[in-house]
Amino acid sequence: MAIVYISDKAATHQAKQWEEHRANVNPLFLCLAILLSTLYATAIIDFKVLTYFAGFIAFVKIFCNLKIKEFKSPKKAG
C-alpha cells in the first residue's frame, strides 16, 4: 500500500513540475513573439521564420500538456 502512495505522490509532484515549466516558458514565448513581430514589421525576417516559430510554440505547448496529463492520470497497479 505504501508503494502505491509513493508512486502517486511522485506522479503528482512531476505533474506540478511540468505545470511550473509551462508557466515559466510562456513569458519567454511572449517576448520572442514581440521581437519576431517587430523584426517582421521592419522586413528584417520573412514569413517562413514566423511559421517555424509558431510551429515550435505549438510543439512545446502540446508536449507540456501531454506530460501533465500523463502524470495526472491514475496508474493501474499490477
C-alpha positions in Angstrom: 0.0 0.0 0.0 2.8 2.4 0.8 4.4 1.8 -2.6 1.3 2.9 -4.4 1.1 6.1 -2.3 4.7 6.9 -3.0 4.2 6.3 -6.7 1.1 8.6 -6.8 2.9 11.2 -4.8 5.8 11.2 -7.3 3.4 11.5 -10.3 1.6 14.4 -8.7 5.0 16.1 -8.0 6.1 15.5 -11.6 2.8 17.0 -13.0 3.3 20.1 -10.9 6.9 20.4 -12.2 5.6 20.4 -15.8 3.0 23.0 -14.9 5.7 25.2 -13.4 7.9 24.6 -16.5 5.0 25.6 -18.8 4.3 28.7 -16.7 8.0 29.7 -17.0 8.1 29.2 -20.7 5.1 31.4 -21.6 6.8 34.8 -20.9 9.7 33.7 -23.0 7.4 32.9 -25.9 5.7 36.3 -25.5 9.0 38.2 -25.6 10.1 36.2 -28.6 6.8 36.8 -30.4 7.1 40.6 -29.8 10.7 40.5 -31.0 9.9 38.5 -34.1 6.8 40.6 -34.9 9.0 43.7 -34.7 11.6 42.2 -37.0 8.9 41.1 -39.4 7.4 44.6 -39.4 10.7 46.1 -40.3 11.3 43.5 -43.0 14.4 42.0 -41.4 13.0 38.5 -41.3 10.5 36.7 -43.6 7.3 34.9 -43.0 9.0 31.4 -43.0 10.7 32.2 -39.7 7.4 33.2 -38.1 5.9 30.0 -39.3 8.7 27.9 -37.8 8.4 29.8 -34.5 4.6 29.2 -34.4 5.2 25.5 -35.0 7.8 25.4 -32.2 5.4 27.1 -29.8 2.6 24.6 -30.6 5.0 21.7 -30.2 6.2 22.9 -26.7 2.7 23.6 -25.5 1.3 20.2 -26.7 4.3 18.4 -25.3 3.8 20.1 -21.9 0.1 19.4 -21.8 0.7 15.7 -22.7 3.3 15.3 -19.9 0.9 16.9 -17.4 -1.9 14.6 -18.4 0.4 11.6 -18.3 1.5 12.3 -14.7 -2.0 13.3 -13.6 -3.7 10.2 -14.9 -4.2 7.4 -12.4 -1.8 4.5 -13.0 -3.1 1.0 -12.7 -1.2 -1.4 -10.5 -0.4 -4.9 -11.5 
